[in-house]
Amino acid sequence: MNYPEEMKMIDRDADLDKLQAAAGSMDDGVAEELKTKNFKKFELHCCKAYEILRLNADQLVTLFQIMLSAGMPELNHDENIQKMVERLHLEMTEREASKHFKVEI
């Protein structure tokens, strides 16, 4: 897909190396506590965003159908939309979906 430069994926390995180097320079207990606290905060934000996406699934599908009919090159098959719907796990309860999503993180 052709994304604008500011939307491209980051180099996870390089960023992980930087994080590990910074964490290694701290006291091990403090570094582990900080990583755990920050990860929990990250996880909470991700789950909240996932919940919002699930609550607005109908609008997302409609938007993507409009994008598909507009001929966007990144979205060229109905299967793309179906895959998005599958990943939202609308058949699950909010609690089940959140638990599943945490495993994915």
N, C-alpha and C positions, 0 to 999 in steps of 0.2 A: 504494500500500500504506500501511497505517496502522501506522507504527512508533512505539514510545515516543520521546519527545523526545531521549533520550540516544543513540538508535540512528540518528537521521536523518543523512543525508549532509551533509558539511561544504560550505561554499562554497569550492570549489577556487580560483576566481579571486581571492577576497579573501585566502586563505591564501598563494597564490602571490605576490601583490603584496607581502604582508608579508615573505615570504622573500626576494624580490628586493630589497626596500628594505634589509633587514638585511644581505644579502650585498653590496650596493653600498656600504655603509659600511665594509667591510673592504678590506684590500689585495686586489686582483683575483686574484693568484696563490693567496693563502691561502683566499679565498672559494671559488675553483674547486676546490681540493684538498679542502676541507671538504665541499662539495656532492657531489663524486665519492665520497669515503669514506662519507659518510652514505647516499648512494644505493645504493652497493654493499651496505652493511649492510641497508638496507631490502629490496633485491632478494633477498638471501640469505634473510631471514626470510619473505618472500612465497613464494619457491620451496619452502622447507621446509614451510610451511603447505599449499601446493598438493599437495606430495608426500604429506603426512599425509591430506588429503582423498581423494586418489586411492587410497591404501592401504586406506581405510575406506569405499570407495564402496558396498559391499553394505549396510553398516549405515546409511549415509546414505539410500539408496534405501528401505530398510525403514522408517526413521524418517519419511521424507516420505510414504510410503504410509499410515502410521498417521495422520499429520497430515491427509492428504487425506480419509481416511474419517471423521475427526473434524469435517469441515466448516469448516476454517479458511478465512476469506474470502480470504486472500492466496494460497492454494494451492487452486485449484478445478478443475484439469484434469490428467489424466495427462501431457499435453504439458509441463507445468511440470517434472515429474520427468525426463522424457526430455531436456529442454533442459539440465538440470543434468548428466545423465550425458554428454551430448554435449560439454559444456564441460570435463569432466574428461579427455577424450581417452584413454579406457582402452585404446584400440587401439594407442597409442604406448608405446614403452619409456619408462622413467623419464627417461633422458637426453633423448630427443626431446620429451617433454612439458615438461620444464624449459626447454629451449631455446625451445619455442613460447610458453610462459608468459612468459618474459623479453621476448619481442617484444611481447606484450600489455601488459606493464607500461609 
